[in-house]
């Protein structure tokens, strides 16, 4: 049976892969206790044209305090920004203009976010010293329908929800756990929790996916210099490299 959604996802990936001349720059955030050093930036893939797009100016101004994490929707021309200090989620245009509050009063401390651009949904992780406040959540681009898909428990083995990536084609969520030092996967509904990899002598800090080859890339950070690494593991947990 023809699956329209799968066809659209496949078309989107074909367009992105087949149009290197129109490739988007890299977008990234910077975070600091110094207010003016909380920014959203872009840079070309060759390292040129590094540009500050947006600067947080804090309470009483643009009300963004800390640029904690950013996700890109090039299809709809949006950047989504988490502010961990004020527990808020914002959006701006790709050029940094048009700041809009998506949702305030997020529970716990939001740490990272990922997007389902076709269904216009946002997935995010929250982290806390209280075990049950370590969650994976989902909401619409409008900020409505905020749903907790997963909350850590002692039985689950999850300790901290640190970073997140989503592959809607394979209907999977992947997240890094700096507490248990693991990389986990689960369904888009928050079920079928599976440990894919254990990080030794370091804490997983960031995560990204290669949907075509079904591989997860992640960074690990440590006070031991040579334990700061980039690693890769297959969706099924094999091939840790």
Buried (B, 14 or more C-beta within 10 A) or exposed (E): EEEEEEEEBEEBEEEBEEEEEEEEBEBBBBBEEEBEEBBBBBBEEEEEEEBEBBBBBBEEEBBBBBBBBBBBBBEBEBBBBBBBBBBBBBBBBBEBEEBEEBBEEBEBBBBBBBBBBBEBBBBBBBBBEEBEBBBBBBBBBEBEEBEEBBBBEEEBBBBBBBBBBBBBBBEBBBBBBBBBBBBBBBBBEBEEBBBBBEBEEBBBBBBBBBBEEBBBBBBBBBEEEEBBBEBBBBBEBEEBE
